[in-house]
Amino acid sequence: MSPKKRLFVNFNKLLLVNNSKPLGKSEVLQGMLLHLDAEDSHYLRNVCRLKEGDEIALFDRAGTHPPLTSSIQSTVADRVVVKILSPIETKLQLRPVEMLVFAVCKGDKNDLVVQKATELGVGHIWFWQAERSVLRIKQNSLSERLNRWRRIAESAAEQSGNQSIPEILLIDDHDRLRENLNALAHQDLLRLCCSLSPQALSLHDCIKDKRQVVLAVGPEGDMTPGEEDLFRECNFNLVNLGPAVLRSETAAIVAVAMTQALWRAR
């Protein structure tokens, strides 16, 4: 029987029960007793209401340690104690959508995109400030915003059974966007930019093989001509998602889901 709960933790910050020293880069061994940190302990004890004997699957936030099955030994003190039982067998699977480049939206639409893209297994999420983005994220709130998105992604990964958390970036100008996109040039990726342009190709016609895909989605009202030119210069093909004009957050989720379905059918 698989563990009833999955939890992403910082493996390097786990404390060894016998000497209260951080685990660091030490090998995690079967039978080892570890303290979870205070935040994760509170979550398991007071939110999930797990008890002694319950099994949990531990995944490393940094992705450097393999996932492990563990059993809760104690929930009495401030820090929950777990016992390592066994490694979890994993199979390396190629992601259909390696990256989603999404223009920042107003309200909680960005949160929704992070949640659903993570559930669908996207590897990287890059937010960018488009010219028509209504929300302008100020530098002094950038760290808080990114931390919020990463917490949402972590929760979505735990819920959906994904074994990794997407990398999330915020790109605040077109020069940085061009620089980051050009850095992908050496990778064999299919680059697709969702567009309302009458010249845009059908998504179905673009996905012809098993190359991983980078999807770009603009703001409501679509990208400016200059932004479309920028993506074209970075070897993106313009694609449409059908006759309906979708809200940007809907377009992002639909584009990822459609791409996955078409990719797996190839």
N, C-alpha and C positions, 0 to 999 in steps of 0.2 A: 504494500500500500504506500502510495506517495505521501510525502508530508502535507499536512493540511494548510500550511502557511509558507510563503516564500518571502525572504527578506534580503535586501541589499544592505551590506555593511562595509565599513572600512576595515578590511582584514588587518592592515598594518597597525591599527589602533586597538585591536582586541587585546585584552589583558590576560596573561597566564594566571590561573588561579593560585598556583603554588608559590609564585614570587611577585605577583602584581606588576610584572614588567610587560611593556607592549610586545606583541607578537613580532612586529616588524616584518622582516623578510624571511623569517624562519619558516621551515616546512610545517604545514599543519598535519598532525598525525592522528590516526584513529585512537580514540580513547582520551585524547587531550581535553582538559577542562578549561574553558575560556569564559571571561566576563565580557558581556556586551556593554556598549557604552550606555550612559544614562538615558539618552533620548530613545535609543532602540529598546532598551529595557522597559521604559515607560510605555512605549507603543505596544509591545507584546503583552505586558501585564495588564494595563488599564484600558487599552483600546480593543485589542484582539481578545483579551481575557483568556489567554492561554495559561495552562497550568503545568505543574511538574509531570513529566512523562510525555507531554505532547512533542511531536517531531516538527522541526522546521527545516526548510532548505535555505542555506546561506549562500548568497552570491556576492562576489567582490565588486564593489562599486568601480574600482579601477580596472577590473578585468584581468589582473595579474595572477590571481589564485583561482584554481578550479572550484566549481561549486561543490558544496558538501551537505550531506544530511546530518542533522544534529538533533539531540534530544534535550529538552529543558530539564535541568537538575534542581534548580532552586529559583524561586521568585520572591524570596523573603526580603533580601537586602535591596539597596538602591540599584544594584546591577544584577541582571539575570545571568545565571550560570548555565552554560550549555556544554554538552559532551559531544565531541565529534564521533559520528558513527561510521560513515563511509563516504567516499567520493560519489558524485553523481555523474553517470555516463552522459556525455554530450557528443553530438554530431555537428561538425562544422557545416553549416548550410549557407549557401550563397543567397544574399538578399536581393530580391528583384529591384527594389528601390533603395539605392545606397544613400541618396541624399535628397532632401526637400529644401528648396530655396523659396522662402515665403515672405512676401511683403507684409510688413507690420500693419495690423488692423487695430481699430479702436475696440474698447470694451474687453470682454473676456474671450473674444474669438481666438486670440493667440493661444490662450490656455487650452481651448478645445482642440486646436490643431496639434499642439504638443501631445496631448493625451491620445488622440486618435492615430496620429502618425507613429507614436511609440507602440501602441497596441498592434498596429499593422506591420511593425518590424523595421521601420526606417532607421538607417544607421546614423545619419547626421541630419540635423535641422539647422539651417542657416536663416535667421530673420534678417531682413534688410529694409532700410528706410527708403521706400520708393518716393518719387516726387509727389504722387497723389495719396500717400499714406496720411490719414487724418491724424493719427497718433504720432507724436514726436517724443521719443524717449530721451530724457535729459541725462547727461553724463553722471550726475549725482545719484540717479536712481537705477543706473544700469546694473550694478552688482545685485541689488535687491531683486530686480526683474529676472535676471538670469538664474538666481538661486530659486526663485519661485518656479520657473519653468523646469528646472532640474528636479525639484521635488515632485512636480506633477508627472514628469517622465518616469521617475523612479517608481512612483505608485502605480502608474499604468503598466510598467514592465512587470511588476510583481503580480498585478491582477491578470495580465494576459499570458503569463508564462514565458515571456521573453527572457533570455539569459544575459542580456546586456542593455545598457542605458544609452540612448543616442547622445552624441556630442551636440551641444547647443551653443551657437554663436549668434551675436548680433553685429551686423555690419552696417555702419552708420553713414557711409557715403559711397558714391559710384566708383571712385578710384579704388577703394578697398575691395569693393565687390568684383571689379574687373581683375584685380590682383589675385584674389582668392580663386576666382573661376579659372584664370589662366594657370594657376598652380595645379589644376586637375588635368592639364593637357597631356601629361605622360601616362595617364591611366586610360585603359580601354573601356570608356564609359559611353553610353548612349545619352546624349543631352537633349532634353525636350523642354520647351517653354510653352506653357498654356497661353493661348491668345484668342482674341475675338476677331482677329484679322481674317478677311475673306480668303487670303492666301494661305492660311494655316492648313496643314495636312491633318488627315484623320489619325488619331492615336493608334487605331488598329493597323493602319498601313505602315506606321513607323517601327513598330516592335516586331522584328523579323527574326531575332536570334536571342541568345541567352546572355547578352551583355547586360551588366548592371546599369540601372538608369538613374540619372539625375533629373529631377523635375523642378521646374521653376514656375511659380504662380504669383501673378501681380496683384495689386490692390483692386478694390471695387472701382469700376470705371476703367479698368485695364491699365496697362503700362503706357507710358508716353512713347512716341515713335523713337526717341533717342534711347530709351531703355531697351526697346525691342532690338534696336541696332546693336546695343552693347552685348546682348545675349547672342545675337547672330555672329558677332565678331569672335565670341568665345565658343563657336561651333555648336550652338543650340539650333535645333529645328523648331519652328513654330507649329504647334498642334492645337486642335480643338477637341472639346469633350462632347460634342453633339450640338443640337440646335438651341438648347436652353441656355439662357444667360444666368450663370450661377453666382451666388455670393462667393467671395474669395475663399472663405474658410470651407464652404461646401465644395468648391472646385478643388481645393487641395486634397480633401479626403477622398473625393470621387476619383481624382487623377491617380492617387496612390493605389486605390482598390482596383480600378480598371487596369492599370499597368501590371499589377500583380497577377490578375486573372489572365491577361493576354500573354504575359511572360511565361507563366506556368503551362499555358496551352501550347507553347512552341516546342 
